[in-house]
Amino acid sequence: MTGLKPSQSRKNASVPFSKWKARAALVTLALAAYAGSFGLGLAQDSKVIVAQDSRIREVTAENIKLILTRNYWWPKTGDGLYRPVTTLSLLFNSAVLGNGTNPAGYHAVNFLLHAINVWLVFELALLLFKMIQPAFFAAALWAVHPICTEAVTGIVGRADLLAAMAVLGGLLLYARTESFEGRRRYWAAAALFVIATAGVFSKESAAVLLGLMLLWDLSFAEDKPRLLARWPAYAAVAASLVLLAWARQAVLGPLPVPQPVYVDNPILGADFFAARLTAIKVIGLDLWLLIFPLDLSSDRSYNQVPVSAWSDPWAWVALVVVVAILALAFVRYRRDRLTFWLAGFFAIALLPTANLLFPIGALMAERFLYLPSVAFAIALVALLGRLNSRRYTTVVVAVLVVLYAGRTFARNAAWNSDLTLASADVQTTPESFRLHDMLAKALFEQDARRNIDRSIQEEEKSWQILAPLAPARSSEFPPAFLGIYYAAKADLDPAHSRAWYEKSLAVLEKAREISLATEKAYGAVQSAHGAPRRARSGFQQLYFNLANACLNLGRYQEAIDALRYGRGLNPAALEAYDGLQVAYAATGDFRMAAVSLEEKAQVDGFQPATVAAIRSVYGKIPDGSCAFVQQGSASQLNMNCPVVKSDLCLAWSDLAGAYADARQTAQSQTLRDTAVSRYGCAGGMTDDKNRSSVPPK
């Protein structure tokens, strides 16, 4: 299997029936490994992308336009991702196949895409080995390798499946068109452009196709001077990258710049050498998981893989292994082109997510290995094929296929829900703060009363991992949800409720400190890039829960401050106005309680329940008896009542200020203009002490 020349005839691969039997057997193997995936539910990001993206509910011109002109995680704007082909595939699932939010259809399509990729790997291995048996072995190992479950069984891995299909298909097309001449060469280039464009518009990492084409030529091209004649193919793939760059700029350019999240990738806060050493350690971990895919995990965020120092032995071991592999590939370049090509394939396929050239949004993820693992499977078969006994090779491969398939089958079950996934992965990656956080939430959602103690325990572990970090580098979510669970425990344990609310307040204040630091950092990032700040980045529910703890501890002004600040993040949240009404009423300020409800009425369109609540509050104000008049069977606010007109003007002005704080300037100005034209209110703002932009103390 050395000295490969892909253009040679394939004597043993010329029997169509044998090839089709091999393809059928590969699909059967893959189906056996993934048989348990079709009845699974939605876990992790799959819940968001399937259940909450309104664009995939119906095939309409408007939805297709939104898919083509909005970012991947729309309506969230800070992801920096543009993957319309992936979203269109989800639209096909949801609307064309009629799956809606039923996960079965999405799992089936993911498996179908994986099965196609298995065929492509078989064809690629056949091109390399010239024989069906080793090509089948390589494709079989890859088909059932457990590392692929993170992309296949997790529906959000659809992007990785589509990108890999484009890369493998494009590379096969390129490799088989070496002898094309004239018009056929240009037709092949056109096909390459379509394939490459579909790939990079599925996931950006499909850009590696260009590098893999060059690697193929460096490894196997028989006539190096003829490489210049293949420029149409290179130009076609390069054109797809230019198109992607243009589309990304058009769609993402006007949006806020994504804010780096340190806890997702600690390399973001490391110096150059520490960051690269850590990245190399991760590559070592990747290689280990490919060989022994036992401790798989859906998340390896802070602090599962600590940033490496020069004294980190595992980083140095990984460096030695990586350097040895690369050195072997270069040293044996002339005698063993296959080794050179496999090492290069793995390196190029992994490079976009390796954090070596630039840091990305995650330090490590098993799904990043979906395409690079192709090289591992082929390399393993090539290595085993150099043993003296073919029977021994066959037995070893068969055993590995059975073991890998069994591990894959078992791993699938973990992806049924957040609860099953977090429960499994927290055992293998116990230092990942996000897994403890996910498990706590899943337990709470399953049964808040029965699981409250376990939810608290898991969230405390998550917060314990993050607590040593500086606020600007931390995440407000674990302490924020821990505060929620403490408050829930207070309601379940009335005898000790005050102690639990005090614990809730203490940890929520930590969460607020982190949130304010993060919001400040977000603003600094936007300012540094000259990007628009169309929305604020704070976690609104944090402030509402902070206010709840303050209310239950009788700290009413602090509750008001928290509610007003939280309202300024999104004034459409009705919870803010209900909380303000309760807090103001608790201080005896029924006028401001009425104003808060009148603001709520402007937001919810004067719902009957809101109007009834306003009437109830005015019944407690000495000069509020004239606040309502009877109009037929309904009662309405009486604009001739001085207190009502004054309060409404204050409500409109204050609400306009809240929308201004939320950077929704058009809505703010509309409220001001309407207040002046409809009620004759004077312009101006409320007093600063009532402004939402003032951070709570």
C-alpha positions in Angstrom: 0.0 0.0 0.0 2.9 2.3 -0.5 3.9 4.4 -3.5 0.2 4.9 -4.5 -0.6 6.0 -8.0 -4.4 6.8 -8.1 -4.5 6.8 -11.9 -3.5 3.2 -12.1 -6.2 0.7 -13.1 -8.0 -1.0 -10.2 -8.2 -4.7 -11.1 -9.9 -5.8 -7.9 -12.3 -2.8 -7.8 -13.8 -3.3 -11.2 -16.6 -5.6 -10.2 -19.7 -3.4 -9.8 -21.6 -6.1 -7.9 -18.8 -6.4 -5.3 -18.8 -2.6 -4.9 -22.6 -2.5 -4.4 -22.4 -5.3 -1.9 -19.8 -3.4 0.0 -21.9 -0.2 -0.1 -25.0 -2.1 1.2 -22.9 -3.7 3.9 -21.6 -0.3 5.0 -25.0 1.1 5.3 -26.2 -1.9 7.2 -23.3 -1.5 9.7 -24.0 2.2 10.1 -27.7 1.5 10.6 -27.0 -1.1 13.3 -24.7 1.4 15.1 -27.3 4.2 14.9 -30.5 2.2 15.2 -31.2 3.6 18.6 -30.9 7.2 17.4 -34.2 7.6 15.5 -36.4 7.6 18.5 -34.3 10.1 20.5 -35.5 13.6 21.5 -33.8 17.0 21.3 -30.7 17.8 23.3 -28.5 20.8 23.8 -28.5 23.3 20.9 -30.7 21.1 18.8 -33.6 22.2 21.0 -33.1 25.8 20.0 -32.4 25.2 16.3 -35.3 22.9 15.7 -38.0 24.1 18.2 -37.4 27.9 18.2 -36.3 29.0 14.7 -39.5 30.4 13.1 -37.9 30.4 9.7 -38.1 26.7 9.2 -41.8 26.3 10.1 -43.1 27.0 6.6 -41.8 27.3 3.0 -42.5 30.9 2.1 -40.6 33.5 0.2 -40.2 35.5 3.4 -38.7 32.6 5.3 -36.3 31.8 2.5 -35.3 35.4 2.4 -34.7 35.4 6.2 -32.6 32.3 5.9 -30.5 33.8 3.1 -30.1 37.3 4.7 -29.9 36.5 8.4 -27.3 34.9 10.6 -27.4 31.2 11.6 -28.8 31.7 15.2 -31.2 34.4 14.2 -32.9 36.3 15.9 -29.8 36.3 18.2 -27.3 38.4 16.4 -24.0 37.8 18.0 -23.0 34.4 16.7 -20.9 35.5 13.7 -22.1 32.4 11.8 -23.7 32.3 8.3 -24.9 28.8 7.3 -28.0 29.2 5.0 -27.7 25.7 3.4 -27.8 24.0 6.8 -30.9 26.1 7.8 -32.5 25.3 4.4 -32.0 21.6 5.1 -33.8 22.1 8.4 -36.6 23.9 6.6 -36.8 20.8 4.3 -37.2 18.6 7.4 -39.7 20.8 9.1 -42.0 22.1 6.3 -41.5 19.8 3.3 -41.3 16.5 5.2 -43.7 17.8 7.7 -41.6 16.9 10.8 -42.2 20.2 12.5 -40.7 19.9 16.0 -40.8 16.1 15.9 -37.1 15.0 16.2 -37.5 11.6 14.5 -37.3 13.1 10.9 -34.3 15.2 11.7 -32.5 12.1 13.1 -33.4 10.2 10.0 -32.0 12.8 7.7 -28.8 13.1 9.7 -28.3 9.4 9.4 -29.0 9.5 5.7 -26.3 12.2 5.3 -23.9 10.2 7.3 -24.6 7.1 5.1 -23.9 9.1 2.0 -20.6 10.3 3.6 -19.8 6.7 4.4 -20.1 5.9 0.7 -17.9 8.8 -0.2 -15.3 7.6 2.3 -15.5 4.2 0.7 -14.9 5.7 -2.8 -12.0 7.8 -1.5 -10.4 4.8 0.2 -11.0 2.7 -3.0 -9.1 5.4 -5.0 -6.2 5.1 -2.5 -6.0 1.4 -1.9 -7.0 0.1 -5.4 -8.8 -2.8 -3.7 -12.3 -3.2 -2.3 -11.4 -5.0 0.9 -9.2 -2.4 2.6 -11.4 0.4 1.3 -14.4 -1.4 2.8 -12.5 -1.8 6.1 -11.7 1.9 6.3 -15.2 3.0 5.5 -16.6 0.5 8.0 -14.4 1.7 10.8 -15.4 5.3 10.1 -19.1 4.5 9.6 -19.4 3.2 13.2 -16.6 5.2 14.9 -18.1 6.6 18.2 -16.5 10.0 17.5 -19.0 10.6 14.7 -22.0 10.3 17.1 -21.5 13.9 18.2 -22.3 15.1 14.7 -24.8 12.4 13.6 -26.9 11.9 16.7 -26.8 15.6 17.8 -29.1 17.2 15.2 -27.2 20.5 15.4 -24.3 18.5 13.9 -26.1 18.8 10.5 -23.7 21.5 9.6 -20.7 19.2 10.0 -22.4 16.4 8.0 -23.1 18.7 5.1 -19.7 20.3 5.1 -18.0 16.9 5.2 -20.2 15.7 2.3 -19.1 18.7 0.2 -15.4 18.3 1.0 -15.4 14.5 0.3 -17.5 14.8 -2.8 -15.4 17.8 -4.1 -12.1 16.0 -3.4 -13.3 12.8 -5.2 -14.5 14.8 -8.2 -11.2 16.7 -8.4 -9.1 13.5 -8.0 -11.0 11.8 -10.9 -10.8 14.7 -13.3 -7.0 14.8 -13.6 -7.2 13.5 -17.2 -10.1 15.7 -18.3 -9.4 17.9 -21.3 -11.1 20.9 -22.9 -14.8 21.5 -22.2 -15.0 18.6 -19.7 -12.5 20.3 -17.5 -14.6 23.4 -17.3 -17.8 21.5 -16.7 -16.0 19.8 -13.8 -14.8 23.1 -12.5 -18.4 24.4 -12.6 -19.6 21.3 -10.6 -16.8 21.9 -8.1 -17.9 25.5 -7.7 -21.5 24.3 -6.8 -20.2 21.6 -4.4 -17.7 23.9 -2.7 -20.3 26.7 -2.4 -22.8 24.4 -0.8 -20.2 23.2 1.6 -18.9 26.6 2.8 -22.5 27.8 3.1 -23.3 24.8 5.3 -20.3 25.4 7.6 -17.3 27.6 7.1 -14.8 24.7 7.8 -15.6 23.3 4.3 -13.1 25.8 3.0 -10.5 23.1 3.6 -11.4 21.6 0.3 -9.0 23.9 -1.5 -6.1 22.8 0.7 -7.0 19.1 0.3 -6.9 19.5 -3.5 -3.4 20.9 -3.3 -2.4 18.2 -0.9 -3.7 15.6 -3.4 -1.6 17.0 -6.2 1.5 17.2 -4.0 1.0 13.6 -3.0 -0.2 11.8 -6.1 0.0 13.9 -9.2 2.2 12.0 -11.7 2.9 15.0 -14.0 3.7 18.0 -11.9 4.0 20.4 -14.9 0.4 19.7 -15.8 -0.8 21.1 -12.4 -1.0 24.5 -14.0 -3.6 23.2 -16.4 -5.9 22.4 -13.5 -6.3 26.1 -12.6 -10.0 26.1 -13.5 -10.7 23.7 -10.6 -8.7 25.8 -8.1 -10.3 29.0 -9.4 -13.8 27.5 -9.0 -13.2 26.5 -5.3 -11.5 29.9 -4.6 -14.5 31.6 -6.1 -16.8 29.9 -3.6 -14.6 31.3 -0.8 -14.9 34.8 -2.3 -18.6 34.4 -2.6 -18.8 33.3 1.1 -16.7 36.3 2.2 -19.0 38.7 0.3 -22.1 37.1 1.7 -20.8 37.1 5.2 -19.9 40.7 5.0 -23.3 41.6 3.5 -25.2 39.7 6.2 -23.0 39.9 9.2 -21.3 43.2 8.6 -24.1 45.4 9.9 -24.5 43.2 13.0 -22.8 43.5 16.3 -19.3 41.9 16.5 -19.4 38.6 18.3 -18.1 38.9 21.9 -15.4 36.3 22.8 -16.5 34.1 25.6 -13.5 33.1 27.8 -15.3 30.2 29.5 -16.0 28.6 26.2 -12.4 28.9 25.1 -9.8 29.8 27.7 -7.2 30.2 25.0 -8.8 33.7 24.5 -7.2 34.9 27.6 -3.8 33.2 27.3 -0.6 34.5 25.8 0.6 33.4 22.4 2.8 30.5 23.5 0.4 29.2 26.3 -2.5 29.3 23.8 -0.6 27.3 21.2 0.7 24.8 23.7 -2.9 24.3 24.9 -4.1 23.9 21.4 -1.5 21.2 20.8 -2.5 19.4 24.0 -6.1 19.4 22.6 -4.8 17.8 19.4 -3.2 15.1 21.6 -6.6 14.6 23.3 -8.2 14.3 19.9 -5.8 11.6 18.9 -6.4 9.8 22.1 -10.2 9.9 21.6 -9.9 8.6 18.1 -7.9 5.6 19.4 -9.9 5.1 22.6 -13.3 6.7 22.1 -14.6 5.9 25.6 -14.8 9.3 27.5 -16.8 11.2 25.0 -18.5 14.4 26.0 -20.7 17.0 24.4 -18.9 19.9 26.2 -15.4 20.6 27.3 -15.7 24.2 28.4 -13.9 25.8 31.4 -12.1 24.3 33.2 -12.1 20.8 31.8 -9.0 21.5 29.7 -6.8 24.0 31.7 -4.6 26.4 29.8 -1.1 24.8 29.6 2.0 26.1 31.2 5.5 25.1 30.2 5.4 22.6 33.1 2.3 20.8 31.7 3.6 17.2 30.8 0.6 16.3 28.7 1.1 19.3 26.5 4.7 18.2 25.9 3.7 14.6 25.2 1.1 15.8 22.7 3.8 18.1 21.1 6.2 15.2 20.7 3.5 12.9 19.2 2.4 15.6 16.7 5.9 16.5 15.7 6.8 12.8 15.3 3.8 12.2 13.0 4.6 15.2 10.9 8.3 14.3 10.7 7.5 10.7 9.7 5.1 12.0 7.0 7.8 14.3 5.5 10.7 11.8 5.9 8.7 9.1 4.1 7.2 11.5 1.5 9.0 9.9 -1.5 8.5 6.3 -0.5 5.1 6.4 1.2 2.9 9.1 -0.2 -0.1 7.6 1.6 1.3 8.4 5.0 2.1 11.9 3.8 -1.4 12.4 2.5 -3.2 11.0 5.5 -1.2 13.2 7.9 -1.8 16.2 5.7 -5.5 15.4 5.4 -5.9 15.2 9.2 -4.0 18.4 9.8 -5.8 20.4 7.1 -9.2 19.1 8.1 -8.6 19.9 11.7 -6.9 23.3 11.2 -10.0 25.5 11.1 -11.0 24.3 14.6 -7.6 23.7 16.1 -7.1 27.2 17.6 -3.6 27.2 16.2 -4.0 30.0 13.7 -6.7 31.9 15.5 -9.0 31.2 18.5 -12.5 30.1 17.8 -15.7 29.9 19.9 -14.8 26.5 21.5 -11.6 25.0 22.8 -12.5 21.4 21.9 -15.5 19.5 20.6 -15.7 15.9 19.4 -17.9 16.9 16.4 -14.9 18.8 15.1 -13.3 15.4 14.4 -16.0 14.2 12.1 -14.1 15.0 8.9 -10.5 14.5 10.3 -11.4 11.1 11.6 -11.6 9.9 8.0 -7.8 10.1 7.8 -7.6 8.1 11.1 -9.8 5.3 9.8 -7.9 5.0 6.5 -4.5 5.2 8.3 -5.5 2.5 10.8 -6.4 0.1 7.9 -3.3 1.0 6.0 -1.2 0.2 9.1 -3.0 -3.1 9.8 -2.6 -4.0 6.1 1.1 -4.0 6.5 1.0 -6.9 8.8 2.0 -10.3 7.3 -1.3 -12.1 7.9 -4.3 -10.9 6.0 -6.5 -13.1 8.2 -5.1 -11.4 11.3 -5.8 -8.0 9.8 -9.4 -9.0 9.0 -10.0 -10.3 12.6 -8.6 -7.1 14.1 -10.7 -4.9 11.9 -13.8 -7.0 12.6 -13.2 -6.7 16.4 -12.7 -3.0 16.2 -15.9 -2.6 14.1 -17.9 -4.5 16.7 -16.4 -2.5 19.6 -16.8 0.8 17.9 -20.4 0.0 16.8 -21.2 -1.1 20.4 -19.8 2.1 21.8 -21.7 4.2 19.2 -24.9 2.4 20.0 -24.5 3.1 23.7 -23.4 6.7 23.1 -26.6 7.4 21.1 -28.8 7.0 24.1 -27.1 9.9 25.9 -28.4 12.3 23.3 -32.0 11.7 24.1 -32.4 14.9 26.2 -30.4 17.4 28.2 -30.9 15.3 31.3 -29.5 12.1 29.8 -26.7 13.9 28.0 -25.5 15.9 31.0 -25.9 12.9 33.3 -23.6 10.9 31.1 -21.1 13.6 30.2 -20.6 15.0 33.7 -19.1 11.7 34.6 -16.4 11.9 31.9 -15.8 15.6 32.0 -16.5 16.7 35.6 -14.6 19.9 35.4 -16.8 21.4 32.7 -18.9 24.1 34.4 -21.5 24.0 31.6 -22.3 20.4 32.1 -23.1 20.8 35.8 -25.2 23.9 34.8 -27.0 21.9 32.1 -27.7 19.0 34.5 -29.0 21.3 37.2 -31.4 23.0 34.7 -32.6 19.6 33.3 -33.3 18.3 36.8 -35.2 21.4 37.7 -37.2 21.3 34.5 -38.0 17.6 35.1 -39.4 18.1 38.6 -38.5 21.3 40.5 -39.9 20.1 43.8 -38.4 16.6 43.9 -35.0 17.5 42.3 -34.4 20.9 44.0 -31.6 19.6 46.2 -29.8 17.9 43.3 -30.3 21.0 41.1 -28.7 23.1 43.8 -25.8 20.6 44.2 -25.0 20.6 40.5 -25.3 24.3 40.1 -23.1 24.9 43.1 -20.4 22.7 41.4 -20.7 24.8 38.3 -20.4 28.0 40.2 -17.5 26.6 42.3 -15.6 26.1 39.0 -16.2 29.6 37.8 -16.0 31.5 41.2 -12.2 32.1 41.0 -12.5 33.9 37.7 -12.5 37.7 37.3 -16.1 38.9 36.5 -15.3 39.9 32.9 -14.1 36.4 32.2 -16.9 34.5 34.0 -20.5 33.6 33.1 -23.5 35.0 34.9 -25.7 32.0 34.2 -24.6 29.5 36.9 -24.8 32.0 39.8 -28.0 33.4 38.3 -29.7 30.0 38.2 -28.2 29.0 41.5 -30.0 32.1 42.9 -33.2 30.9 41.3 -32.9 27.4 42.9 -32.1 28.9 46.3 -35.3 31.0 46.0 -37.3 27.9 45.0 -35.9 26.1 48.0 -37.1 29.0 50.2 -40.6 28.5 48.9 -40.4 24.8 49.7 -38.8 25.3 53.1 -40.9 28.0 54.8 -39.2 27.4 58.2 -35.8 28.6 56.7 -37.1 30.7 53.9 -35.2 33.9 54.9 -31.9 32.1 55.1 -32.4 30.7 51.6 -33.4 34.1 50.2 -30.3 35.6 51.7 -28.2 32.9 50.0 -30.1 33.7 46.8 -29.5 37.4 47.1 -25.8 36.9 47.8 -25.2 34.7 44.7 -27.4 36.8 42.5 -25.3 39.9 43.4 -22.3 38.0 42.2 -24.1 37.2 39.0 -25.0 40.9 38.6 -21.4 41.8 39.0 -20.4 39.4 36.2 -23.3 40.6 34.0 -22.4 44.2 34.4 -18.7 43.5 33.6 -19.7 41.4 30.6 -22.1 44.1 29.3 -19.3 46.6 29.6 -16.9 44.3 27.8 -19.4 43.8 25.1 -19.7 47.6 24.6 -16.0 47.9 24.4 -15.8 45.2 21.7 -18.4 47.0 19.6 -16.7 50.4 20.1 -13.3 49.0 19.1 -14.8 47.6 15.9 -17.0 50.6 15.2 -20.0 48.2 15.2 -23.6 49.3 16.0 -24.9 48.6 19.4 -28.5 47.7 18.5 -29.3 45.8 21.7 -27.9 45.1 25.1 -26.3 41.9 26.2 -27.4 41.5 29.8 -29.3 38.6 31.2 -32.7 40.1 32.0 -34.1 37.3 34.1 -31.1 37.7 36.5 -32.4 41.2 37.5 -36.0 40.0 37.9 -34.8 37.2 40.3 -32.6 39.6 42.1 -35.6 41.8 42.7 -37.6 38.8 43.9 -35.0 38.0 46.5 -34.9 41.7 47.6 -38.7 41.8 47.8 -38.9 38.7 50.0 -36.2 40.3 52.3 -38.0 43.6 52.5 -35.3 45.5 50.6 -37.8 47.3 48.3 -35.7 50.0 46.9 -33.0 47.5 45.8 -35.8 45.5 44.2 -37.0 48.6 42.3 -33.5 49.4 41.1 -33.0 45.8 39.9 -36.3 45.8 38.1 -35.8 49.1 36.4 -32.3 48.0 35.2 -33.7 44.7 33.9 -36.5 46.4 32.2 -34.0 48.5 30.3 -32.6 45.4 28.7 -36.0 44.6 27.1 -39.0 46.8 27.9 -41.4 44.3 26.3 -41.0 41.9 29.2 -44.2 42.3 31.2 -42.7 40.7 34.3 -40.8 43.9 35.0 -43.9 46.0 35.4 -45.7 43.5 37.6 -42.6 43.4 39.9 -42.4 47.2 40.0 -46.0 47.5 40.9 -45.5 45.1 43.8 -42.3 46.9 45.0 -43.8 50.4 44.8 -46.9 49.3 46.6 -44.8 47.7 49.3 -43.2 51.1 49.9 -46.6 52.8 50.0 -46.0 54.6 46.7 -49.2 53.7 45.0 -48.9 56.5 42.4 -45.7 54.9 41.0 -47.4 51.5 41.3 -50.2 52.8 39.1 -47.6 54.3 36.7 -45.9 51.0 36.4 -49.2 49.3 35.5 -50.0 52.0 33.0 -46.6 51.3 31.3 -47.5 47.7 31.2 -50.8 48.6 29.6 -49.0 50.4 26.9 -46.9 47.3 26.2 -49.7 44.7 26.4 -52.4 46.8 24.6 -54.5 47.5 27.7 -55.5 44.0 28.5 -58.6 43.7 30.7 -56.6 42.2 33.6 -54.1 45.0 33.4 -56.8 47.7 33.4 -58.5 46.0 36.4 -55.2 46.0 38.3 -54.8 49.8 37.6 -58.3 50.4 38.9 -57.5 48.5 42.0 -54.4 50.6 42.7 -56.2 53.9 42.1 -58.7 52.7 44.7 -55.9 53.1 47.3 -54.9 56.6 46.2 -56.7 59.5 48.0 -57.4 61.5 44.9 -57.8 58.5 42.6 -61.6 58.2 42.9 -62.0 60.0 39.6 -59.6 57.7 37.8 -62.2 55.6 36.0 -65.5 56.4 34.3 -68.1 53.9 33.2 -68.6 53.6 29.4 -71.5 51.3 28.9 -70.6 48.0 30.3 -66.8 48.8 30.5 -64.9 51.2 32.7 -62.1 53.4 31.2 -59.4 55.7 32.5 -60.8 59.2 32.9 -58.5 61.6 31.1 -60.3 64.5 32.8 -59.0 63.2 36.2 -55.8 65.3 37.0 -54.0 62.4 38.6 -54.6 60.1 35.7 -53.4 62.6 33.1 -50.3 63.3 35.2 -49.6 59.6 35.7 -50.1 58.7 32.1 -47.6 61.4 31.0 -45.1 60.1 33.5 -45.7 56.5 32.3 -45.2 57.4 28.7 -42.1 59.4 29.4 -40.7 56.7 31.7 -41.5 54.0 29.2 -39.8 56.0 26.4 -36.7 56.2 28.5 -36.8 52.4 29.0 -36.9 51.9 25.3 -34.0 54.4 24.9 -32.0 52.5 27.4 -32.7 49.3 25.4 -31.4 51.2 22.3 -34.7 50.9 20.6 -34.7 54.6 19.6 -37.5 54.5 17.1 -39.9 53.0 19.6 -38.8 55.5 22.2 -39.4 58.5 19.9 -42.8 57.1 18.9 -43.8 57.0 22.5 -42.7 60.5 23.1 -44.5 61.9 20.1 -47.7 60.0 20.9 -47.6 61.3 24.5 -47.4 64.9 23.3 -49.9 64.6 20.5 -52.5 62.5 22.3 -52.3 63.6 25.9 -50.6 67.0 25.6 -47.7 65.8 27.8 -44.7 68.0 28.0 -41.4 66.5 26.5 -38.5 65.5 28.6 -37.3 62.6 30.6 -38.1 61.3 34.0 -35.7 62.0 36.9 -32.4 60.1 36.7 -33.2 58.1 39.9 -36.0 56.4 37.9 -34.0 55.8 34.7 -33.4 52.1 33.8 -29.8 52.9 32.7 -28.7 53.5 36.3 -27.1 50.2 37.4 -28.7 48.7 40.6 -26.7 49.0 43.7 
